[in-house]
Every structure is written in C-alpha cells, then in structure tokens.
Amino acid sequence: MPNSSAPHANASHGNTPATQNGPSGIAVPLRLRNSERIPLSDRSMAQQTITITIIGGGLVGALLAQQLAQRGFAVEVYEKRPDPRLSGFLGGRSINLALAERGLQALRTAGLADDVLQRAVMMRGRMVHGRDGNSGLQRYGVDDSEVIWSVSRGALNMLLLDAAEAAGVQFHFEQSLVSADFDAQRIRLADAAGVERELPVGMLIGADGAGSAVRATMNAHSPLGERIESLGHAYKELEIPPAGELPVGVLQLSGGHDQYALEPHALHIWPRGGYMCIALPNTEGSFTVTLFLPAQGAAPSFATLPDAMAAAAFFSEQFPDLLPLIPRFSEDFDSHPVGTLSTLYLQRWHLDGRALLIGDAAHAIVPFHGQGMNCGFEDTVVLANLLAAAPNDSAEVFAEFQRVRQPNADAIATMALENYVEMRDSVADPHYLAKRELGALLAERAPQHYMARYRLVTFSHVPYAYALERGRAQDRLLEQLLRDTPNVADIDIEAAARLFRSNLEPLPRLRHG
Ligand SMILES: Cc1cc2nc3c(=O)[nH]c(=O)nc-3n(C[C@H](O)[C@H](O)[C@H](O)COP(=O)(O)OP(=O)(O)OC[C@H]3O[C@@H](n4cnc5c(N)ncnc54)[C@H](O)[C@@H]3O)c2cc1C
C-alpha cells in the first residue's frame, strides 16, 4: 500500500489515560500518566548498564526489544525458533493479521509504521457473504481514514527483528527457556539439540506467547492466579490462491479484480450462525481463509469433519461460493492443524521486580476483534516508557504496568468474545443492522456523543476499558430507541441525538494519531 493512504484515525494522543467514573457511570480519561508522555529526546540514555532479558522474539518481544534498545537499555532476546530471516518463518498461528490504529501508533513510536504499511493490504470493512451468494460491504469507519490493514505475520516479525537488531538488540535463536531460578536469578535454556545451559539474568520479561514457559516457571515459584477459559471453538486455515491460478468461470462469479479472486480491500466473512469463515488478503494476491467451528459436539464441529471429504461436503452445502475458490481444499484441510482458542486471565503479571509477562503471555485473547497483537504492541510502548522513566525501580514499574494495562486487557478479552457472536451471527441479523444504521446517523448528528464501539476500539487510543463501558451505555440507548419500532426511518434523529446528549458525557477529545 502506498504510504499516502496510511490512516489518520480519530485518536487521542498518548496511550492509556487514567480514568474515573463520570456522572453517567462511564469512565472518562482524566490525564495522561507521566510515564506515557515523556518525549524520547528527554529520556535519560544512561541505562546502558542495565541489561533486560526477553524470552520470545515474536511480534511483541521483538517490538519491545527495539523500543527498550531505543531508550538506551542493553537487551538480550532468547527465541525458541530458528532465525526466520535465514530459515524461513515457521508459523503455527494465523498467517496474516489485522493491524489497527493501536498497533500502528506503537509502530509509529518505534519509527516503523510506514515500512509496515508498505507491506500491508488496506481493508475498508467487512464484506459479508450471505447464504444466498449475495455480498455487501459494511464499512468499519466513516471513510478511508478509518481502515484496518492485513499484514503477514512472518514479514512483520522479520521486519521487527531487523529493526531491533539495528537498534542494538542481541538475538539468540534456537534457545528455548526451560526454567528459571528467580532466587538465584538464573535461567535454563535448551538449544535445538536439547543441550541445556544456565545463564545469570537481571530483569526477565516473558514475551513467549500464550503457552509461556516464563509464566509456567513464575507460577511454580509463586502462583499467579491463572485461569484459562477455552472457547470450545477451534480454527483451521485454508488458502484462496491469486486469481491467475483460478479458472475464469470461477472468477467471473466471485467479484475479484486484478490479481485477487475476491474484492481485495475487505475482510470477508461468511457468517453462518454458530460458525463462520473469514478471509484476509495477502499482498501477493492470495487470501488466507480461516474456518471457525465448535471443536466438539454435534454437526457441524471439527469432530464431525474427520477428513477433507467430509469437510468438502460441508463446504459445498454451507459455503458453496467459497469452495471453488480453494482449489487445494483437500490438501489444505488434511495437512493444516486445528488451532485451539482460549482466553487467559492472571491475577498477577509480575514477580516483584524480577520478572514480568507481556503480550499473549500475560493476556491471550480470542482473535475476533483482531486486537491481540494490537494490544500487545500498546503494552510495549507503555512498558518501555515506564522503564525509561524509572530504570532502577523495576518492582514499581512492573506493578504500575499491570495496574495500567490489566483493566484494558480484561476489557478487550470481553469485547473479543462478544465480537465472535457479532461476526458469525449478528452481521446478518436485521436488528443488528438497524442498530448499525441508527448508530451511523447518530455518529453524523451527534459525533461528540456517539461513536460505535468498534470504532473506539479500532481507530482510537482510548483505553479498552473505556470503550467497553461507553459501548454498553450507547447500546442501552440504541435499544431504547429501537424498542418501539424496528424501522430506523420512523425514528426522529434529532430527538435521538438529544437523548444521547442528555444521557452521556461527551466523548474524550479524539484527534488524529
Ligand atoms: C487465528 C488467530 C488470528 C489472529 N488474528 C489477529 C489479528 O487479526 N489482529 C491482532 O491484533 N491479533 C491477532 N491474533 C493475536 C496475535 O496472534 C497475538 O496476540 C500475538 O501473536 C501475540 O504476540 P506475542 O509476541 O505476545 O506472542 P507470539 O506471537 O505467540 O510470540 C511468542 C514467541 O515466543 C517464542 N517462544 C515460545 N516459547 C518459548 C520459549 N520457551 N523460549 C523462547 N521462546 C519461546 C515463540 O517461538 C514466539 O516467537 C490472532 C491470533 C490467532 C490465533
């Protein structure tokens, strides 16, 4: 994508304003925390002697490492997998991801946003594909300043590794954390051959993802209050190849253009009630399709689709327009793993000043708001600024990091779960569509008092916890207005705007990021 098309979203500056409940019960930002507004140039660069050890060089670990190095820390990263720049990226999770304003803002702070956007595909909204084969675009925002971006996980990870190395970070690949002795301040690592060694560490940060080994070893030292809630639904990835690899007859029906078999600038959804498929575009013309389905139980579930033949029969019934676009359906279905989906809740994210969890290691969520990485990227800016402001007080910094970020992590976990129902079901529901239509009218008529929750989460930097509460309050009023009539045309929009103005605080000042 050209840089000129980078989004300029409505967004408050900074990251996570402190909040308190306003008269309407909605948390309103009061002030930016000191740690979040220290200009980089003013920060002490005297932290060279402090070494920070990060376990995990994935998306969050690599970006955090870069930001800490930029602020003058010496950073060592130990990553389980081989260097993807030498041996190719070993995936395991989604092939591509949606990058939104929060992630972009973190990348801007790191000076990397333009580079990332050059390798991304703009998605303007949801292209909803009905059972009848008809499709329609539901825009995410008001215009092209409010879009999300499809990025390749592997390409993004490699870009972040390059940037971190350029900032002075030392990476050690094929080094898997086995355990840590926090009292002796030593970690045990295993190489690819399983040969173990021990190292002394100071500050240890676990950015090793949802199955974090750092978390397990912290939990063994003193329990973190861990709770993992399985969604009960799982996923499998399939591929729509570039248009050139598909028969002309198939392409005529699918509405694609140029090298893409479908409209490229959209996140495609085939909602089917209790399950769905989605597809995100890749830069070279393909789409990655993800089927989300209950893991067990009565049909349809992954348990009732034991092989590609059963799955193809299911697709030809439920996704007849999608199946012809996946010519390698059988190979993909039989060879790609079924991924599980869970939400992780912890009571404690750190062990005094010795160890801290960040990103998915602290708060893995289900992917339906496309915010896991975005939230983890937001984490990195908050933590890097806190540490830069108080480099010798890691216990205080880690406690403050949890205090600031945990309510927001909990809120996006809730919204991500709610969004699964919205995506697989509500996007095709007339009541949901009426609420969307009414919301769009109110956003024009009373922009200070109504902004769709999706936009607050995706295109602004207001705390997730604020977006959750504000969304609930707005939703109650929309329901009230639609109680007596299902028809938006029958509603007096001026009176509706007055209802919002008299019941809700003005939205916090949102400005371009
Ligand atoms: C299907 C799916 C779709 C998603 N879509 C989106 C989306 O559209 N938008 C979005 O924002 N988020 C999305 N997410 C969430 C996103 O993938 C995660 O939030 C993000 O990857 C978290 O980054 P992380 O660095 O914390 O963890 P990870 O990306 O899991 O990285 C952890 C790293 O630690 C390494 N590691 C693991 N164990 C060890 C060890 N013992 N020693 C050393 N290294 C270790 C791993 O090899 C890996 O490199 C999606 C997730 C899934 C499953």
The ligand as an SDF file (V2000), in Angstrom:
LIG
                    3D

 53 58  0  0  0  0  0  0  0  0999 V2000
   -6.1040  -17.3450   14.4420 C   0  0  0  0  0  0  0  0  0  0  0  0
   -5.5700  -16.0830   15.0560 C   0  0  0  0  0  0  0  0  0  0  0  0
   -5.7930  -14.8720   14.4320 C   0  0  0  0  0  0  0  0  0  0  0  0
   -5.3250  -13.6890   14.9950 C   0  0  0  0  0  0  0  0  0  0  0  0
   -5.5860  -12.5160   14.3660 N   0  0  0  0  0  0  0  0  0  0  0  0
   -5.1730  -11.3620   14.9230 C   0  0  0  0  0  0  0  0  0  0  0  0
   -5.4320  -10.1200   14.2760 C   0  0  0  0  0  0  0  0  0  0  0  0
   -6.0430  -10.0710   13.2080 O   0  0  0  0  0  0  0  0  0  0  0  0
   -5.0010   -8.9680   14.8780 N   0  0  0  0  0  0  0  0  0  0  0  0
   -4.3430   -8.9850   16.0720 C   0  0  0  0  0  0  0  0  0  0  0  0
   -4.0130   -7.9060   16.5820 O   0  0  0  0  0  0  0  0  0  0  0  0
   -4.0770  -10.1550   16.6960 N   0  0  0  0  0  0  0  0  0  0  0  0
   -4.4700  -11.3300   16.1590 C   0  0  0  0  0  0  0  0  0  0  0  0
   -4.1850  -12.5150   16.7720 N   0  0  0  0  0  0  0  0  0  0  0  0
   -3.4780  -12.4930   18.0590 C   0  0  0  0  0  0  0  0  0  0  0  0
   -1.9560  -12.4190   17.8460 C   0  0  0  0  0  0  0  0  0  0  0  0
   -1.5410  -13.5090   17.0720 O   0  0  0  0  0  0  0  0  0  0  0  0
   -1.2590  -12.4510   19.1950 C   0  0  0  0  0  0  0  0  0  0  0  0
   -1.8530  -11.5540   20.0900 O   0  0  0  0  0  0  0  0  0  0  0  0
    0.2240  -12.0840   19.0200 C   0  0  0  0  0  0  0  0  0  0  0  0
    0.8650  -13.0270   18.1930 O   0  0  0  0  0  0  0  0  0  0  0  0
    0.8990  -12.0390   20.3830 C   0  0  0  0  0  0  0  0  0  0  0  0
    2.2660  -11.8040   20.2000 O   0  0  0  0  0  0  0  0  0  0  0  0
    3.2960  -12.3500   21.2770 P   0  0  0  0  0  0  0  0  0  0  0  0
    4.6360  -11.9130   20.7760 O   0  0  0  0  0  0  0  0  0  0  0  0
    2.8520  -11.9770   22.6360 O   0  0  0  0  0  0  0  0  0  0  0  0
    3.1830  -13.9420   21.1880 O   0  0  0  0  0  0  0  0  0  0  0  0
    3.5820  -14.8810   19.9870 P   0  0  0  0  0  0  0  0  0  0  0  0
    3.2830  -14.2360   18.6910 O   0  0  0  0  0  0  0  0  0  0  0  0
    2.9740  -16.2070   20.2690 O   0  0  0  0  0  0  0  0  0  0  0  0
    5.1700  -14.9900   20.0840 O   0  0  0  0  0  0  0  0  0  0  0  0
    5.7870  -15.7050   21.1290 C   0  0  0  0  0  0  0  0  0  0  0  0
    7.2250  -16.0010   20.7380 C   0  0  0  0  0  0  0  0  0  0  0  0
    7.8620  -16.6560   21.8240 O   0  0  0  0  0  0  0  0  0  0  0  0
    8.5780  -17.7870   21.3450 C   0  0  0  0  0  0  0  0  0  0  0  0
    8.6330  -18.7720   22.4280 N   0  0  0  0  0  0  0  0  0  0  0  0
    7.6200  -19.5560   22.8890 C   0  0  0  0  0  0  0  0  0  0  0  0
    8.0620  -20.3170   23.9160 N   0  0  0  0  0  0  0  0  0  0  0  0
    9.3740  -20.0080   24.0960 C   0  0  0  0  0  0  0  0  0  0  0  0
   10.3790  -20.4720   24.9920 C   0  0  0  0  0  0  0  0  0  0  0  0
   10.1400  -21.4390   25.9080 N   0  0  0  0  0  0  0  0  0  0  0  0
   11.6260  -19.9540   24.8960 N   0  0  0  0  0  0  0  0  0  0  0  0
   11.8990  -18.9830   23.9820 C   0  0  0  0  0  0  0  0  0  0  0  0
   10.9930  -18.5200   23.0980 N   0  0  0  0  0  0  0  0  0  0  0  0
    9.7420  -19.0240   23.1580 C   0  0  0  0  0  0  0  0  0  0  0  0
    7.7640  -18.2620   20.1480 C   0  0  0  0  0  0  0  0  0  0  0  0
    8.5430  -19.0570   19.2860 O   0  0  0  0  0  0  0  0  0  0  0  0
    7.3280  -16.9390   19.5340 C   0  0  0  0  0  0  0  0  0  0  0  0
    8.2860  -16.4500   18.6370 O   0  0  0  0  0  0  0  0  0  0  0  0
   -4.6210  -13.7210   16.2210 C   0  0  0  0  0  0  0  0  0  0  0  0
   -4.3860  -14.9430   16.8590 C   0  0  0  0  0  0  0  0  0  0  0  0
   -4.8510  -16.1110   16.2780 C   0  0  0  0  0  0  0  0  0  0  0  0
   -4.5890  -17.4170   16.9800 C   0  0  0  0  0  0  0  0  0  0  0  0
  1  2  1  0
  2  3  1  0
  2 52  2  0
  3  4  2  0
  4  5  1  0
  4 50  1  0
  5  6  2  0
  6  7  1  0
  6 13  1  0
  7  8  2  0
  7  9  1  0
  9 10  1  0
 10 11  2  0
 10 12  1  0
 12 13  2  0
 13 14  1  0
 14 15  1  0
 14 50  1  0
 15 16  1  0
 16 17  1  0
 16 18  1  0
 18 19  1  0
 18 20  1  0
 20 21  1  0
 20 22  1  0
 22 23  1  0
 23 24  1  0
 24 25  2  0
 24 26  1  0
 24 27  1  0
 27 28  1  0
 28 29  2  0
 28 30  1  0
 28 31  1  0
 31 32  1  0
 32 33  1  0
 33 34  1  0
 33 48  1  0
 34 35  1  0
 35 36  1  0
 35 46  1  0
 36 37  1  0
 36 45  1  0
 37 38  2  0
 38 39  1  0
 39 40  1  0
 39 45  2  0
 40 41  1  0
 40 42  2  0
 42 43  1  0
 43 44  2  0
 44 45  1  0
 46 47  1  0
 46 48  1  0
 48 49  1  0
 50 51  2  0
 51 52  1  0
 52 53  1  0
M  END
$$$$
